[in-house]
Amino acid sequence: MIRVAHVALALAGLLILSVAPAWAVTPTEQLKGSIDKIIPILEDPTLKGDAKLKERRAAIRRVATDVFDFTESARRALGPHWERRTAEERQEFARLLGDLLERAFASRLEQYAGERIQYTGEAVDGDLATVKTRIITKSGAELPVDYQVLRRGDRWFVYDVWIEGVSLMNNYRVQFNKIIQTSSYEDLVRKLKAKQHSL
């Protein structure tokens, strides 16, 4: 089950870290088109192996900011503490969370092994939407993965991923709130900065 969860998170990253095609109209179409942009990076033989780690991760990370709204993710992950932060602190926190997500997803994407994705539904409510999918592993196991997206202009940006009904940003919010409550916001920032060098 741990392996399946890792695959789900990797494929969540696969969609999140993909470039959204300009022609996409619906959130689902945009996400489906994005897969075609990231898979070649994962399958490129010239980017495989430890010697190409930095180059491979740089290629993956270059496309991350094109589809993920790190500011919205940061706002949700920080919860009520977001309102107490200055504009500069919010910007720094969004950058730190974005870096954490990029590094985590890049490492998990490297475990990609041809799993299939089924698109099972879409719900749009104004500028917010959910794209429902199922990850099908080679063993036939199925895992529901839902993408929460918001529209900015003519594009949709992912701000949260739900794996088996559990929100990634909600998980972060619980962890971050505990650190702030038992220590301080400044300690949370220090911990996030330290993770930049550990992933």
Backbone as ProteinMPNN parsed JSONL, in Angstrom:
{"seq_chain_A": "MIRVAHVALALAGLLILSVAPAWAVTPTEQLKGSIDKIIPILEDPTLKGDAKLKERRAAIRRVATDVFDFTESARRALGPHWERRTAEERQEFARLLGDLLERAFASRLEQYAGERIQYTGEAVDGDLATVKTRIITKSGAELPVDYQVLRRGDRWFVYDVWIEGVSLMNNYRVQFNKIIQTSSYEDLVRKLKAKQHSL", "coords_chain_A": {"N_chain_A": [[0.828, -1.2, 0.0], [2.027, 1.173, 0.668], [3.712, 1.568, -1.491], [1.826, 1.991, -3.53], [0.702, 4.393, -2.659], [2.913, 6.054, -2.927], [3.191, 6.002, -5.684], [0.819, 7.251, -6.401], [1.213, 9.827, -5.366], [3.402, 10.537, -6.868], [2.29, 10.595, -9.445], [0.43, 12.52, -9.017], [2.081, 14.674, -8.793], [3.054, 14.562, -11.372], [0.959, 15.569, -12.885], [0.612, 18.05, -11.676], [3.04, 19.353, -12.062], [3.139, 20.004, -14.728], [3.128, 21.612, -17.939], [0.553, 23.763, -18.954], [-1.4, 23.505, -21.823], [-2.052, 26.075, -24.208], [-4.424, 25.881, -25.624], [-6.264, 24.585, -24.109], [-9.511, 24.196, -22.709], [-11.248, 23.27, -20.672], [-10.696, 22.324, -17.196], [-10.034, 19.562, -17.042], [-9.24, 18.928, -19.69], [-7.006, 20.532, -19.843], [-5.297, 19.412, -17.879], [-5.015, 16.82, -18.896], [-3.691, 17.342, -21.297], [-1.363, 18.284, -20.266], [0.106, 16.109, -19.352], [1.374, 15.073, -21.583], [3.439, 16.811, -21.866], [5.23, 16.441, -19.778], [5.907, 13.722, -19.52], [7.842, 12.975, -21.559], [10.179, 14.049, -20.427], [10.557, 12.429, -18.205], [10.972, 10.008, -19.433], [13.131, 10.357, -21.07], [16.123, 9.086, -22.19], [18.571, 10.373, -22.055], [18.437, 11.852, -19.798], [18.458, 10.226, -17.64], [19.609, 8.462, -14.674], [21.99, 8.939, -11.93], [23.941, 10.804, -12.52], [22.684, 12.653, -14.06], [20.916, 13.873, -12.423], [20.573, 16.58, -11.408], [20.122, 18.0, -13.791], [17.852, 16.688, -14.778], [15.963, 17.148, -12.739], [15.889, 19.904, -12.835], [14.69, 20.301, -15.29], [12.152, 19.265, -14.801], [11.297, 20.959, -12.729], [11.235, 23.398, -14.009], [8.837, 23.578, -15.31], [6.992, 23.672, -13.298], [6.007, 26.1, -12.111], [4.299, 26.983, -14.026], [1.839, 25.808, -13.807], [1.052, 25.433, -11.151], [-0.405, 27.145, -8.481], [1.283, 28.585, -6.251], [0.983, 30.576, -4.339], [-1.743, 30.532, -3.619], [-1.823, 27.926, -2.634], [-0.092, 28.213, -0.465], [-1.526, 30.037, 1.103], [-3.715, 28.464, 1.867], [-2.412, 26.363, 3.155], [-1.228, 27.639, 5.312], [-3.386, 28.588, 6.649], [-5.316, 30.259, 9.177], [-3.159, 31.743, 10.036], [-2.099, 33.015, 7.886], [-3.33, 35.505, 7.445], [-2.164, 37.102, 9.341], [0.331, 37.654, 8.477], [2.803, 39.737, 6.892], [2.922, 41.356, 3.631], [5.422, 40.834, 2.52], [6.251, 38.637, 4.053], [4.318, 36.763, 3.312], [4.936, 36.424, 0.62], [7.501, 35.323, 0.824], [6.889, 32.958, 2.221], [5.235, 31.612, 0.377], [7.088, 31.165, -1.625], [8.907, 29.461, -0.304], [7.237, 27.25, 0.326], [6.513, 26.511, -2.249], [9.018, 25.741, -3.254], [9.523, 23.555, -1.598], [7.43, 21.812, -2.381], [8.051, 21.472, -5.112], [10.545, 20.157, -4.993], [9.872, 17.826, -3.554], [7.943, 16.638, -5.239], [9.463, 16.306, -7.563], [11.321, 14.365, -6.777], [9.621, 12.211, -6.346], [8.411, 11.883, -8.806], [10.356, 10.675, -10.241], [9.989, 8.042, -9.75], [8.123, 7.209, -11.462], [6.5, 4.801, -13.455], [5.052, 4.198, -15.787], [2.346, 4.139, -15.024], [-1.241, 4.249, -15.426], [-3.75, 6.764, -16.039], [-7.053, 7.451, -15.277], [-9.678, 9.578, -16.153], [-12.29, 10.613, -14.286], [-14.288, 12.426, -13.799], [-15.537, 15.825, -13.541], [-16.006, 18.844, -11.812], [-17.192, 22.032, -11.962], [-17.295, 25.164, -10.456], [-17.878, 28.215, -10.887], [-14.978, 30.025, -10.67], [-13.585, 27.987, -9.561], [-12.649, 24.526, -9.509], [-12.86, 20.911, -9.59], [-10.994, 18.189, -10.595], [-11.475, 14.883, -11.14], [-9.708, 11.855, -10.812], [-8.413, 8.52, -11.42], [-5.707, 6.568, -10.448], [-4.183, 3.971, -12.086], [-2.343, 1.248, -11.345], [0.336, -0.939, -12.468], [-0.203, -3.374, -11.352], [-2.869, -3.366, -11.204], [-4.124, -2.071, -9.144], [-6.196, 0.549, -7.877], [-6.317, 4.031, -7.328], [-7.879, 6.847, -6.013], [-7.399, 10.159, -7.072], [-7.759, 13.513, -6.702], [-7.841, 16.74, -8.18], [-7.674, 20.024, -7.154], [-8.462, 23.003, -8.581], [-8.031, 26.402, -9.716], [-9.278, 29.174, -11.595], [-7.44, 31.538, -13.328], [-7.561, 34.197, -15.275], [-7.445, 32.88, -18.489], [-6.62, 30.359, -17.822], [-6.175, 27.366, -15.854], [-5.124, 26.676, -12.574], [-3.465, 24.469, -10.394], [-4.032, 24.061, -6.944], [-4.296, 22.343, -4.858], [-4.099, 18.868, -3.961], [-5.888, 15.913, -3.644], [-5.544, 12.81, -2.23], [-6.877, 9.705, -2.087], [-9.022, 10.871, -0.719], [-7.773, 12.559, 1.081], [-6.473, 15.695, 1.777], [-3.609, 17.325, 0.536], [-2.802, 19.953, 1.172], [-4.298, 20.39, 3.495], [-3.062, 18.58, 5.201], [-0.513, 19.733, 5.381], [-1.304, 22.123, 6.607], [-2.098, 21.305, 9.187], [0.368, 20.353, 10.189], [1.956, 22.69, 9.996], [0.549, 24.485, 11.615], [0.813, 23.283, 14.106], [3.564, 23.589, 14.576], [3.76, 26.388, 14.666], [2.069, 26.955, 16.846], [3.332, 25.631, 18.972], [5.848, 26.663, 18.886], [6.923, 29.017, 16.948], [6.053, 31.248, 14.218], [8.341, 32.067, 12.927], [10.054, 29.974, 13.494], [8.911, 27.967, 11.981], [9.448, 28.934, 9.404], [12.233, 28.781, 9.457], [12.527, 25.993, 9.575], [11.448, 25.241, 7.092], [13.283, 26.435, 5.383], [15.525, 24.956, 6.037], [14.802, 22.511, 4.981], [15.172, 22.918, 2.313], [17.688, 22.113, 1.739], [17.726, 19.484, 2.282], [16.2, 17.808, 0.705]], "CA_chain_A": [[0.0, 0.0, 0.0], [2.921, 2.318, 0.681], [4.172, 1.741, -2.87], [0.722, 2.579, -4.283], [0.588, 5.793, -2.239], [4.023, 6.778, -3.547], [2.849, 6.134, -7.099], [-0.234, 8.263, -6.502], [1.805, 11.143, -5.157], [4.24, 10.814, -8.031], [1.451, 10.974, -10.573], [-0.154, 13.822, -8.687], [3.106, 15.616, -9.209], [3.126, 14.522, -12.822], [-0.028, 16.513, -13.405], [0.82, 19.376, -11.125], [4.251, 19.974, -12.575], [3.101, 20.001, -16.18], [2.767, 22.851, -18.609], [-0.819, 23.758, -19.447], [-1.456, 23.969, -23.195], [-2.846, 27.293, -24.364], [-5.712, 25.611, -26.246], [-7.155, 23.886, -23.19], [-10.706, 24.94, -22.325], [-11.703, 22.808, -19.365], [-9.602, 21.858, -16.335], [-9.63, 18.2, -17.409], [-8.482, 18.988, -20.943], [-5.71, 21.14, -19.562], [-4.474, 18.442, -17.174], [-4.692, 15.716, -19.815], [-2.67, 17.819, -22.217], [-0.117, 18.51, -19.538], [0.86, 14.857, -19.238], [2.202, 14.922, -22.775], [4.59, 17.701, -21.762], [6.171, 16.026, -18.737], [6.353, 12.326, -19.68], [9.116, 12.869, -22.272], [11.294, 14.337, -19.519], [10.744, 11.25, -17.363], [11.391, 8.86, -20.248], [14.303, 10.725, -21.873], [17.289, 8.317, -21.734], [19.713, 11.262, -21.807], [18.245, 12.5, -18.496], [18.373, 9.188, -16.608], [20.806, 8.179, -13.881], [22.388, 9.898, -10.903], [24.767, 11.858, -13.106], [21.797, 13.645, -14.685], [19.911, 14.241, -11.431], [20.316, 18.025, -11.377], [19.554, 18.404, -15.076], [16.507, 16.123, -14.862], [15.087, 17.867, -11.81], [15.729, 21.277, -13.322], [13.707, 20.242, -16.382], [10.839, 19.074, -14.169], [10.946, 22.133, -11.95], [10.991, 24.549, -14.885], [7.427, 23.651, -15.7], [6.123, 23.681, -12.119], [5.345, 27.377, -11.86], [3.331, 27.257, -15.089], [0.535, 25.212, -13.545], [0.729, 25.405, -9.734], [-0.551, 28.447, -7.841], [1.922, 28.408, -4.96], [0.462, 31.545, -3.376], [-3.009, 29.999, -3.111], [-1.48, 26.758, -1.814], [0.494, 28.711, 0.778], [-2.61, 30.622, 1.882], [-4.501, 27.374, 2.434], [-1.567, 25.576, 4.057], [-0.954, 28.418, 6.514], [-4.665, 28.764, 7.345], [-5.568, 31.568, 9.787], [-1.9, 32.463, 10.253], [-1.81, 33.771, 6.666], [-3.824, 36.876, 7.59], [-1.298, 37.848, 10.262], [1.638, 37.845, 7.857], [2.945, 40.897, 6.016], [3.009, 41.001, 2.211], [6.749, 40.246, 2.288], [6.265, 37.307, 4.664], [3.496, 35.884, 2.467], [5.701, 36.119, -0.591], [8.571, 34.404, 1.205], [6.309, 31.664, 2.57], [4.793, 30.977, -0.869], [8.291, 30.699, -2.316], [9.441, 28.316, 0.433], [6.344, 26.109, 0.13], [6.663, 26.108, -3.648], [10.279, 25.018, -3.387], [9.334, 22.265, -0.924], [6.587, 20.976, -3.234], [8.783, 21.139, -6.332], [11.574, 19.158, -4.68], [9.21, 16.578, -3.176], [7.335, 16.037, -6.411], [10.51, 15.89, -8.492], [11.897, 13.096, -6.318], [8.629, 11.148, -6.511], [8.177, 11.682, -10.232], [11.394, 9.779, -10.759], [9.526, 6.669, -9.547], [7.092, 6.943, -12.473], [6.768, 3.554, -14.19], [4.024, 3.937, -16.782], [0.99, 3.996, -14.491], [-2.277, 4.88, -16.251], [-4.65, 7.682, -15.362], [-8.419, 7.545, -15.793], [-10.371, 10.801, -15.748], [-13.605, 10.09, -13.92], [-15.291, 13.471, -13.634], [-15.105, 17.201, -13.351], [-17.041, 19.715, -11.256], [-16.765, 23.43, -12.046], [-18.146, 26.104, -9.729], [-17.29, 29.525, -11.134], [-13.542, 30.001, -10.931], [-13.001, 26.837, -8.877], [-13.048, 23.255, -10.103], [-12.206, 19.684, -9.155], [-10.838, 17.17, -11.637], [-11.369, 13.584, -10.476], [-8.995, 10.843, -11.582], [-7.983, 7.299, -10.741], [-4.413, 6.053, -10.875], [-4.209, 2.516, -12.254], [-0.974, 0.746, -11.348], [0.539, -2.118, -13.308], [-0.798, -4.528, -10.672], [-4.313, -3.222, -11.28], [-4.64, -1.307, -8.011], [-6.745, 1.85, -8.245], [-6.226, 5.021, -6.266], [-8.494, 8.116, -6.422], [-6.614, 11.378, -6.901], [-8.53, 14.66, -7.182], [-7.069, 17.974, -8.306], [-8.422, 21.244, -6.93], [-7.871, 24.017, -9.444], [-8.735, 27.679, -9.802], [-9.055, 29.85, -12.875], [-6.892, 32.889, -13.363], [-7.568, 34.519, -16.698], [-7.95, 31.779, -19.308], [-5.917, 29.135, -17.45], [-6.487, 26.742, -14.573], [-3.934, 26.392, -11.776], [-3.679, 23.531, -9.291], [-3.61, 24.566, -5.64], [-4.344, 21.26, -3.875], [-4.272, 17.511, -4.474], [-6.493, 15.004, -2.668], [-5.215, 11.417, -2.503], [-7.768, 8.872, -1.276], [-9.847, 11.716, 0.124], [-6.961, 13.339, 2.015], [-5.905, 16.894, 1.157], [-2.197, 17.606, 0.792], [-2.688, 21.239, 1.852], [-4.811, 20.221, 4.861], [-1.998, 17.924, 5.961], [0.495, 20.755, 5.667], [-1.858, 23.096, 7.555], [-2.024, 20.708, 10.523], [1.774, 20.342, 10.592], [2.445, 24.056, 10.161], [-0.12, 25.074, 12.773], [1.416, 22.714, 15.311], [4.865, 24.232, 14.784], [3.532, 27.778, 15.067], [1.472, 26.982, 18.175], [4.284, 25.168, 19.99], [7.085, 27.431, 18.8], [6.641, 30.334, 16.362], [6.049, 31.3, 12.756], [9.741, 32.181, 12.521], [10.635, 28.632, 13.569], [8.405, 27.263, 10.801], [10.222, 29.409, 8.248], [13.574, 28.193, 9.572], [12.431, 24.574, 9.223], [11.252, 25.148, 5.646], [14.561, 26.783, 4.751], [16.426, 23.821, 6.242], [14.393, 21.43, 4.077], [15.682, 23.203, 0.97], [18.978, 21.446, 1.568], [17.637, 18.08, 2.692], [15.422, 16.999, -0.237]], "C_chain_A": [[0.863, 1.252, 0.0], [3.391, 2.619, -0.733], [3.087, 2.413, -3.711], [0.566, 4.053, -3.939], [1.701, 6.619, -2.859], [3.754, 7.004, -5.023], [1.799, 7.224, -7.288], [0.34, 9.652, -6.347], [2.693, 11.518, -6.327], [3.402, 11.276, -9.212], [0.668, 12.247, -10.291], [0.828, 14.897, -9.106], [3.228, 15.684, -10.713], [2.149, 15.503, -13.439], [0.248, 17.92, -12.929], [1.995, 20.079, -11.781], [4.283, 20.059, -14.089], [2.69, 21.354, -16.733], [1.358, 22.748, -19.158], [-0.854, 24.27, -20.874], [-2.419, 25.134, -23.34], [-4.245, 27.006, -24.892], [-6.715, 24.985, -25.295], [-8.306, 24.781, -22.766], [-11.145, 24.547, -20.925], [-10.501, 22.384, -18.514], [-9.107, 20.461, -16.726], [-8.808, 18.191, -18.68], [-7.085, 19.548, -20.704], [-4.783, 20.139, -18.883], [-4.067, 17.282, -18.08], [-3.598, 16.129, -20.791], [-1.322, 17.989, -21.553], [0.739, 17.255, -19.445], [1.816, 14.694, -20.408], [3.445, 15.809, -22.733], [5.65, 17.197, -20.798], [6.706, 14.609, -18.932], [7.657, 12.217, -20.47], [10.332, 13.172, -21.399], [11.611, 13.103, -18.687], [11.305, 10.07, -18.141], [12.632, 9.134, -21.076], [15.537, 9.981, -21.365], [18.502, 9.193, -21.437], [19.602, 11.986, -20.468], [18.174, 11.49, -17.359], [19.697, 9.027, -15.867], [21.162, 9.3, -12.925], [23.18, 11.062, -11.469], [23.922, 12.978, -13.71], [20.726, 14.152, -13.716], [19.558, 15.726, -11.468], [19.644, 18.493, -12.656], [18.106, 17.938, -15.21], [15.541, 16.889, -13.96], [14.875, 19.316, -12.247], [14.683, 21.321, -14.427], [12.301, 20.088, -15.827], [10.394, 20.352, -13.471], [10.656, 23.358, -12.815], [9.529, 24.701, -15.238], [6.472, 23.792, -14.515], [5.346, 24.979, -11.963], [4.318, 27.719, -12.924], [1.94, 26.725, -14.769], [0.125, 25.244, -12.076], [0.652, 26.826, -9.194], [-0.016, 28.329, -6.418], [1.401, 29.389, -3.909], [-0.853, 31.057, -2.769], [-2.766, 28.777, -2.23], [-0.942, 27.204, -0.458], [-0.582, 29.293, 1.685], [-3.419, 29.53, 2.584], [-3.691, 26.555, 3.438], [-1.292, 26.315, 5.361], [-2.231, 28.701, 7.307], [-4.808, 30.156, 7.936], [-4.3, 32.387, 10.019], [-1.518, 33.317, 9.038], [-2.182, 35.242, 6.837], [-2.915, 37.724, 8.472], [0.068, 38.17, 9.663], [1.643, 39.11, 6.988], [3.015, 40.433, 4.572], [4.348, 40.33, 1.9], [6.831, 38.838, 2.867], [5.453, 36.318, 3.841], [4.26, 35.47, 1.218], [6.805, 35.115, -0.294], [8.015, 33.017, 1.497], [5.853, 30.914, 1.318], [5.99, 30.426, -1.634], [8.859, 29.451, -1.636], [8.574, 27.075, 0.257], [6.456, 25.594, -1.296], [7.924, 25.303, -3.866], [10.181, 23.633, -2.763], [8.532, 21.313, -1.81], [7.323, 20.541, -4.489], [9.796, 20.028, -6.078], [10.937, 17.803, -4.344], [8.618, 15.875, -4.39], [8.385, 15.548, -7.403], [11.091, 14.544, -8.082], [10.919, 11.944, -6.516], [8.335, 10.874, -7.98], [9.178, 10.703, -10.823], [11.039, 8.318, -10.535], [8.469, 6.277, -10.577], [7.458, 5.715, -13.301], [5.609, 3.204, -15.115], [2.629, 3.707, -16.243], [-0.014, 4.76, -15.367], [-3.159, 5.78, -15.401], [-6.005, 7.652, -16.053], [-9.046, 8.826, -15.261], [-11.826, 10.433, -15.522], [-14.663, 11.161, -13.707], [-14.687, 14.831, -13.4], [-16.277, 18.005, -12.802], [-16.504, 21.138, -11.248], [-17.783, 24.3, -11.334], [-17.511, 27.49, -9.85], [-15.823, 29.407, -11.485], [-12.823, 28.881, -10.186], [-13.481, 25.554, -9.532], [-12.291, 22.104, -9.453], [-12.161, 18.726, -10.33], [-10.579, 15.849, -10.928], [-10.669, 12.578, -11.391], [-8.811, 9.583, -10.741], [-6.651, 6.871, -11.329], [-4.518, 4.533, -10.934], [-2.774, 2.019, -12.342], [-0.879, -0.495, -12.232], [-0.064, -3.368, -12.681], [-2.324, -4.462, -10.686], [-4.937, -2.479, -10.111], [-5.112, 0.067, -8.481], [-6.692, 2.793, -7.048], [-6.857, 6.323, -6.749], [-7.593, 9.297, -6.091], [-7.405, 12.523, -7.529], [-7.672, 15.915, -7.153], [-7.994, 19.165, -8.115], [-7.719, 22.347, -7.723], [-8.68, 25.303, -9.373], [-8.347, 28.362, -11.105], [-8.512, 31.253, -12.635], [-6.746, 33.252, -14.835], [-8.161, 33.365, -17.478], [-7.264, 30.455, -18.979], [-6.342, 28.664, -16.07], [-5.187, 26.391, -13.868], [-4.293, 25.475, -10.615], [-3.213, 24.176, -7.99], [-3.677, 23.494, -4.558], [-4.563, 19.941, -4.594], [-4.823, 16.65, -3.348], [-6.187, 13.571, -3.101], [-6.009, 10.551, -1.538], [-8.543, 9.726, -0.27], [-9.094, 12.561, 1.134], [-6.274, 14.479, 1.273], [-4.454, 17.104, 1.545], [-2.048, 18.916, 1.565], [-3.245, 21.186, 3.27], [-3.772, 19.56, 5.759], [-0.915, 18.921, 6.345], [-0.019, 21.739, 6.719], [-1.78, 22.578, 8.987], [-0.583, 20.745, 11.038], [2.282, 21.748, 10.89], [1.834, 24.714, 11.39], [0.488, 24.559, 14.071], [2.756, 23.375, 15.616], [4.687, 25.658, 15.283], [3.007, 27.854, 16.495], [2.471, 26.597, 19.268], [5.588, 25.955, 19.98], [6.779, 28.832, 18.265], [6.599, 30.224, 14.845], [7.486, 31.339, 12.24], [10.433, 30.817, 12.542], [10.177, 27.795, 12.376], [9.204, 27.657, 9.566], [11.629, 28.82, 8.279], [13.564, 26.727, 9.157], [12.253, 24.393, 7.71], [12.542, 25.467, 4.901], [15.553, 25.628, 4.884], [16.097, 22.684, 5.289], [14.875, 21.667, 2.655], [16.961, 22.436, 0.694], [18.929, 19.955, 1.887], [16.897, 17.206, 1.705], [16.21, 16.765, -1.504]], "O_chain_A": [[0.494, 2.269, -0.587], [3.462, 3.781, -1.134], [3.382, 3.3, -4.512], [0.325, 4.875, -4.823], [1.474, 7.755, -3.274], [4.053, 8.073, -5.557], [1.881, 8.021, -8.223], [-0.002, 10.558, -7.107], [2.736, 12.679, -6.735], [3.759, 12.233, -9.899], [0.286, 12.966, -11.214], [0.448, 15.905, -9.701], [3.48, 16.752, -11.271], [2.477, 16.191, -14.406], [0.131, 18.877, -13.695], [1.938, 21.284, -12.028], [5.359, 20.175, -14.675], [1.998, 22.132, -16.077], [1.007, 21.739, -19.77], [-0.379, 25.377, -21.129], [-3.462, 25.182, -22.689], [-5.165, 27.786, -24.649], [-7.893, 24.864, -25.63], [-8.118, 25.967, -22.495], [-11.386, 25.413, -20.084], [-9.422, 22.117, -19.043], [-7.902, 20.208, -16.738], [-7.78, 17.517, -18.746], [-6.109, 19.087, -21.295], [-3.616, 20.021, -19.257], [-2.927, 16.819, -18.04], [-2.686, 15.352, -21.076], [-0.275, 17.857, -22.187], [1.968, 17.338, -19.457], [2.942, 14.227, -20.236], [4.396, 15.584, -23.482], [6.834, 17.485, -20.97], [7.84, 14.323, -18.549], [8.519, 11.426, -20.086], [11.403, 12.606, -21.615], [12.776, 12.763, -18.483], [12.022, 9.234, -17.59], [13.141, 8.223, -21.728], [15.964, 10.208, -20.234], [19.369, 8.804, -20.655], [20.544, 12.653, -20.04], [17.861, 11.859, -16.227], [20.758, 9.404, -16.365], [20.717, 10.439, -13.069], [23.1, 12.179, -10.958], [24.386, 14.108, -13.855], [19.752, 14.78, -14.13], [18.384, 16.088, -11.549], [18.707, 19.29, -12.616], [17.244, 18.676, -15.687], [14.435, 17.235, -14.375], [13.799, 19.879, -12.046], [13.887, 22.256, -14.501], [11.362, 20.71, -16.324], [9.246, 20.775, -13.609], [9.917, 24.252, -12.403], [9.039, 25.812, -15.44], [5.275, 24.007, -14.707], [4.143, 24.951, -11.707], [3.539, 28.655, -12.746], [0.963, 27.142, -15.39], [-1.061, 25.094, -11.781], [1.556, 27.627, -9.43], [-0.762, 28.013, -5.491], [1.38, 29.069, -2.72], [-1.058, 31.153, -1.559], [-3.422, 28.608, -1.202], [-1.298, 26.635, 0.574], [-0.56, 29.073, 2.896], [-3.763, 29.662, 3.759], [-4.224, 26.107, 4.453], [-1.14, 25.685, 6.407], [-2.17, 29.016, 8.495], [-4.462, 31.14, 7.282], [-4.374, 33.605, 10.182], [-0.706, 34.235, 9.154], [-1.434, 36.125, 6.419], [-2.907, 38.949, 8.35], [0.867, 38.878, 10.275], [0.619, 39.496, 6.426], [3.152, 39.238, 4.314], [4.408, 39.38, 1.12], [7.41, 37.945, 2.249], [5.852, 35.164, 3.686], [4.23, 34.308, 0.813], [7.024, 34.174, -1.057], [8.591, 32.013, 1.077], [6.065, 29.706, 1.212], [5.914, 29.347, -2.222], [9.246, 28.497, -2.309], [9.093, 25.976, 0.064], [6.489, 24.385, -1.527], [7.911, 24.299, -4.577], [10.686, 22.657, -3.317], [8.903, 20.15, -1.975], [7.237, 19.381, -4.893], [9.894, 19.076, -6.852], [11.41, 16.76, -4.797], [8.77, 14.665, -4.551], [8.217, 14.493, -8.015], [11.328, 13.682, -8.928], [11.333, 10.825, -6.82], [8.04, 9.738, -8.35], [8.881, 9.993, -11.784], [11.709, 7.435, -11.07], [7.976, 5.148, -10.569], [8.583, 5.598, -13.788], [5.225, 2.039, -15.215], [1.796, 3.13, -16.941], [0.321, 5.781, -15.968], [-3.294, 5.579, -14.194], [-6.093, 7.811, -17.271], [-8.959, 9.123, -14.07], [-12.517, 9.997, -16.442], [-15.823, 10.836, -13.458], [-13.5, 14.974, -13.104], [-17.407, 17.865, -13.271], [-15.49, 21.424, -10.612], [-18.986, 24.19, -11.574], [-16.701, 27.883, -9.01], [-15.461, 28.768, -12.474], [-11.593, 28.829, -10.179], [-14.595, 25.499, -10.053], [-11.233, 22.29, -8.851], [-13.176, 18.483, -10.983], [-9.594, 15.704, -10.205], [-10.987, 12.463, -12.574], [-9.024, 9.582, -9.529], [-6.482, 6.818, -12.547], [-4.895, 3.888, -9.955], [-2.066, 2.328, -13.299], [-1.893, -1.029, -12.684], [-0.4, -4.318, -13.388], [-2.994, -5.391, -10.234], [-6.151, -2.276, -10.085], [-4.509, 0.672, -9.368], [-6.98, 2.407, -5.915], [-6.44, 6.865, -7.772], [-7.09, 9.419, -4.974], [-7.688, 12.513, -8.727], [-6.883, 16.128, -6.233], [-8.986, 19.305, -8.83], [-6.525, 22.586, -7.548], [-9.859, 25.294, -9.018], [-7.257, 28.162, -11.641], [-9.054, 32.033, -11.852], [-5.915, 32.689, -15.548], [-9.263, 32.911, -17.17], [-7.32, 29.521, -19.779], [-6.802, 29.444, -15.236], [-4.258, 25.87, -14.486], [-5.3, 25.679, -9.937], [-2.134, 24.765, -7.934], [-3.173, 23.702, -3.455], [-5.133, 19.894, -5.684], [-4.295, 16.654, -2.236], [-6.533, 13.167, -4.212], [-5.84, 10.646, -0.322], [-8.698, 9.344, 0.89], [-9.716, 13.22, 1.966], [-5.586, 14.264, 0.275], [-4.102, 17.067, 2.724], [-1.26, 18.991, 2.507], [-2.727, 21.86, 4.16], [-3.618, 19.926, 6.924], [-0.458, 18.951, 7.487], [0.725, 22.145, 7.613], [-1.435, 23.328, 9.9], [-0.34, 21.123, 12.184], [2.95, 21.978, 11.898], [2.523, 25.422, 12.125], [0.657, 25.318, 15.025], [3.053, 23.687, 16.769], [5.373, 26.09, 16.209], [3.436, 28.707, 17.272], [2.457, 27.169, 20.358], [6.347, 25.922, 20.949], [6.421, 29.728, 19.03], [7.051, 29.237, 14.265], [7.804, 30.713, 11.229], [11.293, 30.539, 11.707], [10.951, 27.011, 11.826], [9.591, 26.798, 8.774], [12.155, 28.406, 7.246], [14.475, 26.264, 8.471], [12.845, 23.49, 7.119], [12.852, 24.831, 3.894], [16.324, 25.353, 3.964], [16.992, 21.97, 4.835], [14.978, 20.724, 1.871], [17.278, 22.144, -0.459], [19.933, 19.25, 1.783], [16.942, 15.982, 1.825], [15.723, 16.103, -2.421]]}, "name": "protein", "num_of_chains": 1, "seq": "MIRVAHVALALAGLLILSVAPAWAVTPTEQLKGSIDKIIPILEDPTLKGDAKLKERRAAIRRVATDVFDFTESARRALGPHWERRTAEERQEFARLLGDLLERAFASRLEQYAGERIQYTGEAVDGDLATVKTRIITKSGAELPVDYQVLRRGDRWFVYDVWIEGVSLMNNYRVQFNKIIQTSSYEDLVRKLKAKQHSL"}
